[in-house]
Amino acid sequence: MKPLFRSLVIGSALLAAPFALHAQVAPAGTLSNQQLSDGLKAGLGAIISQSLGQGNVSVSVPPALAKIQAALGKTANADKAAGFSSAFSAAVAQVAPQAKGLMQSALKETKVDDPKAVLAGGADAGTQYLKKAMAPAVREKLLPLVKLATASSGLSVKAKDMLALAGPLAALGGSKAIGDLDGYLCDQIIEQSFALVGKQEATVRANPALLTDSALGQKVFSMFKK
């Protein structure tokens, strides 16, 4: 090879080297917006499954009824208060696990236009996004299930029986609480469910390896690890 030609070849190789090196070290984890969205949703789906197990959701009795219940519990009518408490717990136990499936179904229909912003947000940014996008649809489907559960447990009847024995305590708002018992129970189940999901999301953001059921979700959350 002639000296001049050899010099040109070597010079061209040297000039090309930085570009070749750049191509080799380009971030292997660079994902499209759609991939980020799919990974975010897959990760959140896994988080919902992890956080909403049987018996995880706990709902307190409406404050007005709790006062009446506590007062009656110290009288000869304590059995009425206990009956209401048992019916309330039974309704929660029947309905709360169904919120998980409804949230998973709603998640599939949820569109995330800017997944990068959600992933770069706070510790429970994904949960807050889902809550805003999904809560109305989840409530619409959960409320009929709540009504079936409260009817089967006799919750409203037991609440009215308790209120009838409350005397002056009935003025504490018991009637209003009974009238909105189904709505209260539904809203509390949804609120507590999202609270558990948010707590688990924060845990996963700190340790994305917990997303063992979703390789793409694990990859995406790792890219935005908190």
For each residue, the residues with C-beta under 8 A, 3 or more apart:
1: 5 6 9
2: 5 6
3: 6 7
4: 7 8
5: 1 2 8 9
6: 1 2 3 9 10
7: 3 4 10 11
8: 4 5 11 12
9: 1 5 6 12 13
10: 6 7 13 14
11: 7 8 14 15
12: 8 9 15 16
13: 9 10 16 17
14: 10 11 17
15: 11 12 18
16: 12 13 19 20
17: 13 14 20 21
18: 15 21 22
19: 16 22 23
20: 16 17 23 24
21: 17 18 24 25
22: 18 19 25 26
23: 19 20 26
24: 20 21
25: 21 22
26: 22 23 30
27: 30
28:
29: 219 222 223
30: 26 27
31: 35 36 39 219 220 223
32: 35 36
33: 36 37 115 116
34: 37 38
35: 31 32 38 39 216 220
36: 31 32 33 39 40 115 116 119 220
37: 33 34 40 41 111 112 115
38: 34 35 41 42 216
39: 31 35 36 42 43 115 214 216 217 219 220 221
40: 36 37 43 44 112 115 118 119 126 217 220
41: 37 38 44 45 107 108 110 112
42: 38 39 45 46 214 216 217 220
43: 39 40 46 47 126 204 208 211 214 216 217 218 220 221
44: 40 41 47 48 107 126 127 130 197 201 217
45: 41 42 48 49 104 107 214 217
46: 42 43 49 50 204 211 213 214 217
47: 43 44 50 51 126 127 197 200 201 204 211
48: 44 45 51 52 100 103 104 107 197
49: 45 46 52 100 104 213
50: 46 47 53 200 204 210
51: 47 48 56 196 197 199 200
52: 48 49 56 57 97 99 100 103 193 196 197
53: 50 56
54: 97
55: 93 96
56: 51 52 53 96 196
57: 52 92 96 97 99 189 192 193 196
58: 92 192
59: 88 92 96 185 188 189 192
60: 66 188
61: 65 66 69 84 85 88
62: 65 66 177 181 184
63: 66 67 177
64: 67 68 172 173 174 176 177
65: 61 62 68 69 84 159 162 163 174 177 178
66: 60 61 62 63 69 70
67: 63 64 70 71 169 172
68: 64 65 71 72 81 162 163 166 169 170 172 174
69: 61 65 66 72 73 81 84 85 162
70: 66 67 73 74 81
71: 67 68 74 75 166 169
72: 68 69 75 77 78 80 81 162 165 166
73: 69 70 78 81 82
74: 70 71 78
75: 71 72 78
76:
77: 72 80 81 162 165
78: 72 73 74 75 81 82
79: 82 83
80: 72 77 83 84 158 161 162 165
81: 68 69 70 72 73 77 78 84 85 162
82: 73 78 79 85 86
83: 79 80 86 87 158 161 162
84: 61 65 69 80 81 87 88 155 158 159 161 162
85: 61 69 81 82 88 89
86: 82 83 89 90
87: 83 84 90 91 150 153 154 155 158
88: 59 61 84 85 91 92 153 155 185
89: 85 86 92 93
90: 86 87 93 94 149 153 155
91: 87 88 94 95 146 149 150 152 153 155 185
92: 57 58 59 88 89 95 96 185 189
93: 55 89 90 96 97
94: 90 91 97 98 149 152 153
95: 91 92 98 99 142 145 146 149 185 186 189
96: 55 56 57 59 92 93 99 189 192 193
97: 52 54 57 93 94 100
98: 94 95 101 102 142 145
99: 52 57 95 96 102 103 138 142 189 190 193
100: 48 49 52 97 103 104 193
101: 98 104 105
102: 98 99 105 106 138 141 142
103: 48 52 99 100 106 107 130 134 138 193 197
104: 45 48 49 100 101 107 108
105: 101 102 108 109
106: 102 103 109 110 130 134 137 138
107: 41 44 45 48 103 104 110 130 134
108: 41 104 105
109: 105 106 137
110: 41 106 107 130 133 134
111: 37
112: 37 40 41 115 118 129
113:
114: 117 118
115: 33 36 37 39 40 112 118 119 220
116: 33 36 119 120
117: 114 120 121
118: 40 112 114 115 121 125 126 129
119: 36 40 115 116 125 126 220 221 223 224
120: 116 117 125 224
121: 117 118 125 126 128 129
122: 125 128
123: 198 201 202 205 226
124: 127 128 197 198 199 201 202
125: 118 119 120 121 122 128 129
126: 40 43 44 47 118 119 121 129 130 201
127: 44 47 124 130 131 194 197 198 201
128: 121 122 124 125 131 132 198
129: 112 118 121 125 126 132 133
130: 44 103 106 107 110 126 127 133 134 194 197
131: 127 128 134 135 194
132: 128 129 135
133: 110 129 130
134: 103 106 107 110 130 131 137 138
135: 131 132 138 139 190 194
136: 139 140
137: 106 109 134 140 141
138: 99 102 103 106 134 135 141 142 190
139: 135 136 142 143 186 187 190
140: 136 137 143
141: 102 137 138 144 145
142: 95 98 99 102 138 139 145 146 186 189 190
143: 139 140 146 147 182 183 186
144: 141 147 148
145: 95 98 141 142 148 149
146: 91 95 142 143 149 150 182 185 186 189
147: 143 144 150 151 182
148: 144 145 151 152
149: 90 91 94 95 145 146 152 153 155
150: 87 91 146 147 153 155 156 181 182 185
151: 147 148 154 155 156
152: 91 94 148 149
153: 87 88 90 91 94 149 150
154: 87 151 157 158
155: 84 87 88 90 91 149 150 151 158 159 181
156: 150 151 159 160 178 181
157: 154 160 161
158: 80 83 84 87 154 155 161 162
159: 65 84 155 156 162 163 174 177 178 181
160: 156 157 163 164 178
161: 80 83 84 157 158 164 165
162: 65 68 69 72 77 80 81 83 84 158 159 165 166 174
163: 65 68 159 160 166 170 174 175 178
164: 160 161 170
165: 72 77 80 161 162
166: 68 71 72 162 163 169 170 172 174
167: 170
168: 171
169: 67 68 71 166 172 174
170: 68 163 164 166 167 174 175
171: 168 174
172: 64 67 68 166 169
173: 64 176 177
174: 64 65 68 159 162 163 166 169 170 171 177 178
175: 163 170 178 179
176: 64 173 179 180
177: 62 63 64 65 159 173 174 180 181 184
178: 65 156 159 160 163 174 175 181
179: 175 176
180: 176 177 183 184
181: 62 150 155 156 159 177 178 184 185
182: 143 146 147 150 185 186
183: 143 180 186 187
184: 62 177 180 181 187 188
185: 59 88 91 92 95 146 150 181 182 188 189
186: 95 139 142 143 146 182 183 189 190
187: 139 183 184 190 191
188: 59 60 184 185 191 192
189: 57 59 92 95 96 99 142 146 185 186 192 193
190: 99 135 138 139 142 186 187 193 194
191: 187 188 194 195
192: 57 58 59 96 188 189 195 196
193: 52 57 96 99 100 103 189 190 196 197
194: 127 130 131 135 190 191 197 198
195: 191 192 198 199
196: 51 52 56 57 192 193 199 200
197: 44 47 48 51 52 103 124 127 130 193 194 200 201
198: 123 124 127 128 194 195 201 202
199: 51 124 195 196 202 203
200: 47 50 51 196 197 203 204
201: 44 47 123 124 126 127 197 198 204 205
202: 123 124 198 199 205 206 226
203: 199 200 206 207 210
204: 43 46 47 50 200 201 207 208 210 211 221
205: 123 201 202 208 221 224 225 226
206: 202 203 225 226
207: 203 204 210
208: 43 204 205 211 218 221 222 225
209: 212 218
210: 50 203 204 207
211: 43 46 47 204 208 214 217 218 221
212: 209 218
213: 46 49 217
214: 39 42 43 45 46 211 217 218
215: 218 219
216: 35 38 39 42 43 219 220
217: 39 40 42 43 44 45 46 211 213 214 220 221
218: 43 208 209 211 212 214 215 221 222
219: 29 31 39 215 216 222 223
220: 31 35 36 39 40 42 43 115 119 216 217 223 224
221: 39 43 119 204 205 208 211 217 218 224 225
222: 29 208 218 219 225
223: 29 31 119 219 220
224: 119 120 205 220 221
225: 205 206 208 221 222
226: 123 202 205 206
